[in-house]
Amino acid sequence: MRKNFGAKPWTYPQPVFIVATYGEDGTPDAMNAAWGGIDYDDRINLCLSAGHKTVKNLLASKAFTVSMGTADMLVACDYVGIESANKVEGKFCKAGFHAVKSDFVNAPLIAELPMAVECELVSYDPGTCHLVGRIVNVCADESILDEKGKIDPAKLRPITFDPVHNDYLVIGGKVGDAFKDGMKLKG
């Protein structure tokens, strides 16, 4: 038996994306965006309200970074989601974040968040809050790489947002091999 909840914005997992930009004066800013994902090889989609300082910045600069929220930086990641840079000057620094200039786009990387997607703005619709960015580069600190030089989720410790309970969850361990385990059912 299933219980029906109606139309809700509930999927699992929902990544915790920390979107970072530079203001016109070069001041870094960041916000927490729990609704987003990848839809093409080089496209990221986010749902961001036009009133956010970060959105105003990225519309002006045409660039932004998207860092993965991590368990180690949970408090800072939540803070940049509940506090507005329109009201609090220095929100980025108050979160304990330090900006590092991206080599690929005019937007800051967050030193404390070891994985980021560097993007250029493709489009933004203020009516639907739908933002599309083109992925220019993905970068990761060496501290989260495995012995083969690839990102190790166990070292990254990305968090996800549980929209049903308003909780943050850490991603667990490996349960299978993608594009391989299903082969057992092929005839």
Secondary structure, DSSP 8 states (H G I E B T S, - for coil): ------S----S-EE-EEEEEE-TTS-EEEEEE-SEEEEETTEEEEE--TTSHHHHHHHHHSEEEEEE-BGGGHHHHHHHHHS-TTTSTTHHHHTT--EEE-SSSSSEEETTS-EEEEEEEEEEETTTTEEEEEEEEEEE-GGGB-TTSSB-HHHH-BEEEETTTTEEEE-------TTTGGGGG--
